[in-house]
Amino acid sequence: MPHTKKDTQGAHDKKSSAHTHKSKPKKDPTTYQGIILLNRRGNGFLLHAGEKITVSAKDLATAQHGDTVKFTIYTTKWGKGADVREIISRRKTAFTGVLRKQNGAYIVLADDTKFNTPILVHDGFPSAIKEGDKVYIDITDWTVGKLGGSIREILGTHGEHKTEMASILRDRSLVEGFPDHIEKAAESLYDNYDPDLEAKTRRDFRGIATFTIDPVDAKDFDDALSYETLPDGSYEVGVHIADVSHFIRPNDTLDQLAQERGTSIYLVDRVIPMLPETLSNDLASLKEKVDRLTMSAVFTFNKEGQIIKEWFGKTIIYSQKRFSYESAEAILDGGEGPFQKELLALNTIAKSRIKGRAVRGALELDSDEVKADLNADGLIVGFHHKTRGQSHRLVEELMLLANEYVATFIEKKTKVIGFYRIHDNPELGRIEDLRGFLAKLDYKLEGKGGDPLRKSFRKILKLAADDKAHDAIQVSIIRSMAKAIYSTTNKGHFGLALGTYTHFTSPIRRYPDVIVHRILQALLTGVNEPYNVQTLHSFADTTSAQERNAQDAERSSIKLKQMEYLLARKENIFTGRITNINGWGAFVEEQTSACEGFIKVELFPKECVFDEKKLQIENKTTNQIWRIGDELPIKVANVDMDRKEVDFKLA
């Protein structure tokens, strides 16, 4: 509800204005190289020597978001700017978009919100095409002011479910399905699969209590857990991971496919697996009541719950039970069920690990997941919120444990550069922006990196636990941080507060885990490392980019359904929560779909003004005040499917 003046809490989003005018610029003739990043308004920036240098739209010279360019720097009384002098390489040269008619000519408006220049259709114009169709177009002419191209493919009618999902995939060069020769290669793996023969060279866990815990609709099972009490009262916990590297060998047909894809993709209505389902959902998957080959991290705990021994190696398991998160949760909550003793014991370990993470200062950034409900035609019918319970945390903690210990083992043993999952310290500029934001919410952010900054994050999140602005604060902290990536240089993991970390636990859906399995096995057997330094460098860069591309596709598919949901309910009154405020208006998240939109300041009563110091919108006549975290009744003002933007208004 709106506040009155007597309330004291404030809120934030300081909007910096980009200077796009030159006044007697002082030019530096030196040419530099960098990757240009664009915002939705068409202005860009380059990072150079730790500075963010603005590039106005007129200085872009057709450079687009993600392009590698050569540029020069100029200085005016407003600060530094840059001129793009040459395009070294394009992030992409083909785009999906909607065909429109403008001034007697056909143009394509790209779906990519960072590409805001109309593309003139020069040739390749199919006779069956019509205005409003979604197309895939190659840009063949990059002349400034005359961008043009040739239509490669008609995807379908704009707005239809199949068309829009195809556009999301095509625009990111993501491929669905597998060629026949790939399917045959996967099927041929059965010919040489003999678990009994393999058992002779592997540690056998088939007589140990073993089970999987996964989403109820999961089809591929990467990981299983085992638990055994030893005669001296200690106990052994096994984290067993599908041995994908047994089935795909370096640079064979399936390995090349996995390299090309890098990751499975989870869209709102489908999963696009990294590997054919013959392998991902069957032969490598740790299915219930069948023998399966695994790579395992096995930990021995003493009676006090301390790890006294670890073991890594190839194993064979027999999963006796397939739990869903919900069925495991019911047992952890006190219900009856199979493997109750083992589940409760593993949960005790997980709780201890969670406490240990808190002691070392790891961040706890937890929130409910919003899932879209679709009908048989892919149309959105609603949303539901999935809460993370004890069963989720149990699995998560044991996977984190395996990843940490495998990374540490490899780092100690390897003779070549390692393969890590790193999470670097946040950029100083982002931290200073966050510091100003939090100050307006009456929270003091301390530190600039490492332990001091992490501890300050934890302290603020704890203090804000009951604050209505808690979710907005958590999101602002997440957005201030660097993205986790793969690297051959170990910089540690900022969020987890770990000095060494990798990805080992999901080789069915992540190629980096396959790489780590191969490195681990080579070290265990004493053979030569499977990769040289240059190859690992390349894999780190490529798999990080593939992950970002997949995440972007996943988010785009969710955003599509959020907008469809709101567009079909324009007359409904929703509950919104303010997530940010600036001089242009308020960002608001609709609570059912979790879709963020914007209420323009002119849609508030005309007596309202923006108070930047307190980060609030105030009605001078009624003394009503809107702040971050406030709930308010809203209606849909506009849904722009092309620009992926939603505008709300007060209800």
N, C-alpha and C positions, 0 to 999 in steps of 0.2 A: 504494500500500500504506500501511497505518497506520504512524505513526512511533512512536518511543519517546521518553521524556523528554529524552534527550540532544540531540534535534534542537532547533534554535533559531528557525526561521522561524515567523512568526505569520500571522494572517488577520483579516477584518472583516464586519460589517454592524450598525451601531449602530441599534437600534430606539428611536425616540422615542415616548413614550406621549402620546396626546392626552388632555387634561383635559376631562372631560365633566361635571364637577360644579361648581355655582356655590356660593360661600360669601360671602354678603352682597355681591353684585355691585355695583360702582359703574357706573351706566349713563350712556352718552353719548346724549342724545336726537337727535343729528344722524343723518340718514339718508344712507347712501352707496349707490352702485351698483357691481355687479361680477358676474363670472361665477363660479359656484360649481363646485367640483370635488370629487368624492366618491371615497372608497376603498371597497374591497370589504366593509369592516365596517359601512358605512352612515354613517360620519362624513365630514364635508366640511371644506373650507377655502376661504377667500377671500383674494386678494391685495389688500392695501390699504397704500398709502404705503410700499411696499417690505417690508411685513410679511406673513407667512402667518398668518392668523387662523383658529383652529379653530371649526367649527360642529358642535355635537353633534347626534346623530340627532334628539333631541327638539326642537331649535330649527330644523329644516329647513323646516317648514311645507309639505311635499310637494315642495320643490325637489329637482330631480334633476341629475345630472351634466351640466354644460354650460349650465344655465339661467342667464339673466340676471336678477338679483334686486336688490331694495332691502333693505338691512340696517342694523341698529344695532349698536354695539359696547359690550360691557360688560367690566369688569375685576374679577378676583378675585385672591386671593393666589397662584393658580397661573398667572396670565397673562391675556391677552385672549381673549375669545370673541365670537361674533356671533350675533344673532337674525335670521332671515330674516323680513322684514315684508311683502314683496310679490313676486310673480313677475311680472316685466316681460315676458319672452318665454321660451318653451319651446324647448329644443334639438330635441326631437321629442315627438310626442304619440301615436305609434303604435309598437308593438313586436312583434317575433316572440317566441314562447315556446311552452312545452309546456302542454297542457291537463291539469290534475289535479283530482281530487275531494277536497275537504277539508270536514269537518263538514257533509256533505250538500249542499254548494254546489260549483260549478265555479270554479276559479281558473286563471289563466295565470301561470306562472313565466317571467319574461322572460329571453331569451338574453343580453341586455346585462348583463354582470357588475357594472356600476356602478348598475344598477337592481334593488334587492333587495327590493322591496315586491310581494307578491302582488297580482294584478289580478283583482278579482271580475267574473265574466261576468254583466252585467246583462241584455243582450238580444242580438239578432242571433245566436241560437244555432242553427246549421244542424242539421237532423235527421240528416244523415249523419255528424256528428262523433262521435268517441269519445275516451275518455280516452287520453292518450299521443300524440295528434295534435299536430303543430306547426301553430300558427295565427298569424295577423296580426291584432292587436287594436288598436282605437282607444280611447284613454282618454277617456271622456266625463264622468267624475265625479272631480274632484280633491279631494274632501273628505278631510281628515286622518283616517287610519285606515279609510277606506272607499273606497279607490281602485277604480273600476269602469270597465268599458268594454264595447264592442260588437265582436264578431268580424267582421272584414272579409273574411277569406279563410282557407280551409283549405289548408295547404301540403303536407300528407302525413304519413306515419308517422314519428315521431321516431326518428332513428338511421339512416334510409335516406339513401343518398348524395345522390340528387336533392333530397330534402326539405331536407337540411342545407345544401346549396349554395344552394338557393333562399332559405333563411332568411337566410343571410349577405348576400345581395344585397338582399332586401326590407327587412331591418332597417336598412340604410344608404341606402335609397331609390335603389338602383342598378338601372338598367334594362338588360336584355339584349335584343339584337335591335333592329331599326329598323322604324318604320312604313312602309307602302307608299309614301307620298308622299316620304319621305326617300330610299328606295332609288331611286325614279324620278328624283329630283333629281340623285342621284349618277350614274345611268346617262346622263342627258342631257348630262353634261359631255363625253362622247365626241363629241357632235355638233359642238362647236366646237374640238376638239383637233386642231391641225395643227402638229406639231413643226418641220416645214420652214419654215413661215411664222414661227413663233416664233424660229427660229434667226437670222433677219435682224435681230432687235433684241437678241440676246443674245451674250455672248462664247462662242465655240464651242470646246468641249474634246473633241469627238468623235474627234479624231485623236491624243489624248494617252493614255498608259497609265493606265487607270482601272479600279478594282475595288471591291468591297464585302467586308467581313469581319463576319460576324454569327453568332449561334448556329445550329447545324445545323438546328433546327426553326423558324427565323424565317420569317415570311410577309410582313412589311412591312419595307422597307429604307429607313431614314431618310437614311443617310449613305453616301457613297462617297469614295474617296481617289484622287488623281491625282499622278503624279510625272513631271517632265520635267527633263532636264539642258539648260541653256542654253549657247550658243556660248562665252561667256566663262568657263565652268567653274562658274558658280553654278547653282542648281537651284531649281525652283519646285514647291511642294507645294500642292495644292488640296484643301480640305475642302468637299465638295459636299453640300448638304442639300436634300431634297425640297422643291420650291416649292409647298407646300400653299396658300399665300396667293394663288397664281395661280388656283386652282380655286374657293376659297371666298372670297366677297367680304363685307366688313363687313355684318353683320346680314341676310345672305340666309338661306335655309332651312338650309343646311348649317352656316353659321357660327353660327346660333342653337343648333343641335344641339351643336356643339363647345363653345359657351359653357356649355350646360346640363351637359355631361358633364365637361369640363375636362381629362380624362385617360383614357387606356386603362387597363384593370384586368386584372391578371395573377393569376388565381386558380390554385390548384394543378392544376386540370383543364381550364382554358379561358382564352381571352383574350376580353375584352369591349372591342372597339375603340372609340375615340372617334368615328371616322368610319366610314361603310359600307365594306365590303371592296372594293367597286368602285373606291373611291378609295384606301383605305389599303393594300390588298394588290395593286393593279393600277396604276391611272392615275398616281398620285403616287409609287408605290413604285419605287425605283431598281433595277429588275430587270435581270438579265443580258441583254445583246445586244439592247437596245431603246433608242431615244432617250428621254431623260427631261429634264424641266425642273427646274432647280435654282437655289437661292440659294447663292452660294459665298463662302468666305473663302480667298484665295489668298496664299501667303507665298513671298517670294523669299529664299533663304538664300545667303550667300557661302560660299566654300570652307572657312571656319573654322566654319561651322554657325551663324552669327549671322543673324537676320532683318534684312534691309536694306530691305525694301519689303513693304507689304501692300495688297491690293486686295479690294474687296467689290462684289458685284453679281449680276445675273441671268445665268444661264449655261444651256447645254444640254450634256449629257454622253451618253456611250455606255459603259456598264459592260461591259468585256470579259470579266470573270471574277467569279463569285460564290464567295468563299472562306467556309468555315466557320472558326470559331476554331481548330478542330483541324487542318484542312488548312493554314492559314497557319502554325500553330505548327510543323508538321512541317518546313516550309521554313526557318523561322527557326532551327530546331534543327540545320540542316545538310543537310537533304534537298534533293532536286531538285524543281523544279516551275516553273510559269509565274510570271512577274514576280518571279523570285528577286532580281534586282538591285534592283528597286524596293522590295520588302518589306524587304530588309536595310538599304537606305538610310533608309527611314522608321523602322525600328527603331532605327537609330543616333540619329536625331532624338529619338525618344521617350525613349531612355536619357539623352540630354543634358537633356531637359526634366525628367526625374525627378530628376537631380542638381541642377538649378536649383531645383526645388521644395524639395529638402532644404536647400539653402543659405539660402533665404529662410525656412525653418522650417515649411513646410507639414506637416500631419500625415499619416502613413502608417498607415492603419487598414485592414489587409487581412486577410481571412479566407476560408476555403473556403465555398462555398455548398452547402447540403444540398437536394437535389431529391427529391421523392416519386415513386415508381414505382407507377402505377395500372394495373389491368387494364381490360378493355373496359367493365366495369360501374362503374368508378370506385372500386373497392375497392383499398385499399393493399396492395401486395405487398412493398414494401421501400423503401430509400432509397439514394441514391448521392451522393457528395461530388464537387463540381466545383471543381477548382483553377484559379485565375486564372494564366494563363501570359503569355508575352511578347506574344502576339497581342492579348490583352485590354488590356494596358497600352499597346500601340502605338495602338490605336484610342482608348482613354481619353485619352491625352496629347494627341492631335491634336484631339479634341473639346474638351478643356479649353482648348487654345490658341485655337481658333476662338471659343469663348464669351468668353474674356477679351478678345480683341482687338475683337470686335464690341461688347462692353459699353463698352470704352474709346472706340471711335469714336463711339458714340451719345452718350456722356456729353459728349464734346467738342463735338459738333455740335448737339445737340438744344436747342430753345428752350423746351421744356416739361419737366416733371419726368420722370425716366427710369423704366425698368422693370427692376428688378434682382433677382438671386437673392442674398439676403443670408444670412449665418450669423453671428449676433451673439455677443458674448462670453458665456460661461456665467454664470448667476446666481451671485452671491457665496455664497449659502447652500449651493448645490449643491457649489461648490468647497470650502467648508469641510468639508462632509460627506465629500467625496472625500479631502481632506487627512488627515482622521482615519483613514479606511479604509486609505489607502496607508501611513500611519505604522505601523500594526499589521502591515503586511507588510514593514516595514523599508525603505520608500522615502520620500524626502522630496520633497514637492511644493512648488515655489516659484512665486511670482507669483500675481496675482489676475485677470489678463486680458491680452489682447494678446500681444505677442511673448514676454515673460517666461514667461507661463503655457504658451504653445505650445511653447516650447523645453524647458520642464520636462517636459511630456507626452512629447516626443520622447526626451528623456534617459532617462526612466523606462522607456519601452517598449523602448529599446535595452538598458538594463541588465537588463530582465526577459526578454530574448529567449530565454534558456535556462531560465528559471524555469518550473516546472510551473504556476504561477499566472498565467502570461502572458495567457492568453485571458480569465481573469476580470478581470485588471487592465485589459485593453483594453476590455472591455465596460463596466466601471465608468467609464472615461474617456468613452466614447461617451455613456453615460446621463447624465453630468454636464453635457453640453453642450446648448446651445440647439438647437432644430430649425431647419434651413434653411427659409426661406420666401421668398415673392415680396413685393417692396416697391417703392414709388415713392421711398423715401428710401434713399440708398446708405449702408449701414453696413459695407460690405466683407464679406469672407468669411473668418471666423476659421479654419476648418479648412484652407482652401487658402492662407491667408496672402496673399490678394489684396485690393487696395483696391477693385477694380471687377470685377464678374462678372455674367453673365446666362445665360439658357438660349436657345440659338439652334439646337441641333443635332437636335432631335426633334419637329418640328411635326406628324408623323403621329399621334403619341401624346400630345402635350402642347399645350394651347392657349396657354400663355404664350409658347412659341416662335413661334407664329403671330403673336402680338402684336408680338414683337421683329422678325420679318421685315417686318411692315408699317411699323414705325417706321423700320427701316433703309432700306427702299426709298424712303420719303418723303424721308428726308434725302439720299439719293443723287440723287434726281431734282429736289429743290428744291420739291416740292409741300408743301401744308400738312400738318402733323402729323395722323395719322388719329384721334388720341384727345385728348380734353381731360383736364385733371388729375383731375376727379372720376371720370371713367370708368376711368382707370388705377388710381386708389385702389380702386375697387370690384373691378376685375379682380384686383388683388393679393390682396385679402382673400378673394375667392371662390375663386380657383384654389389658394391655400394650403390652404383648408378642404377643397376637393375632393381634393387630393393626400393629405391626412391620412386622409380617409374611405376612399379607395382602398387606401392602405397598410394600414389597419385591416382591411379586407375580405380582402386578400391574406394577412395574418398569421393571421387567423381561419381561413382555409381550410387553411393549413399546420398550424396547431394541431389542427384537427379530425382530419387524417390522422395526425398524431403520436399522438393519443390513441387513435384506432381501432387503430393498429398495436400499441400497448402493451396495449390491452384484450384483443386477440386472442391475446396471448402472456403471459398472467399467470403462467404457470408457468416461463417462461424465466428464465435468469440472464443479466443484462446487465452491461456495464461502464459504470459511472457515474463522473463527475468532479465533485468538489465545487466549486461556483462561489461559494458564500457560506455563512456560518455566523452564527447569532445564538442567543439564549437559548431559542428555540422549536425549534431543530433545524438541519438543513443543507439548503441548496439544492443539488440534484444534477442534472447534465445527462447523460442517457443518450446514449452516444456514437454509436450507429447513426442514430437519428432526430433527434438534437440537441434532444430534448424535455426541458424543465426541469421537475423535480418537487421534492418536499420529503420529507425524512425527519424525522419528528417526533422530538424528543429522547427521548420515552418508548420509541421503537423501537430506540434504542441500548441496550446493556447497562445495567442499573440502576446500575452502579458509575460511569457516565459523568457528568461535570460539564462545564459550559460555562465557559471561561476568556475573559472579555471582553477583557482586556488583550492577550492573545496571539491572540485570535480563533480558538480551537480547542476541540474536544471531546476530553476526556481520560478514559480508563478508569483510575481510581485503583488498581484491582486489578492489571491487566496492564501498566500504563504505556503502553498504546497511545494514540496521539494522531492525530486526524483534522484536517487543515488544508485551506485552499483550494488547489485544484489536485491534491489526492490522488485517485487512482483507487481504486475499491472495487467489489466485486461487489454487485449489487442485484437485487431482484425488485420486481414491481409489487404494491403493497399495495392501491391503490384508484384507479380512474379515474372522476371525476365529470364526465360529459359535459355536465351542466347548468351547473355552475359553472366549467367549463373548467379543472379542477385535477387534478393527478396526484400521488399519494403513493407513495413508494418505501419499501422496507425493506431492511435488510441481508440479503444472501443467505448 
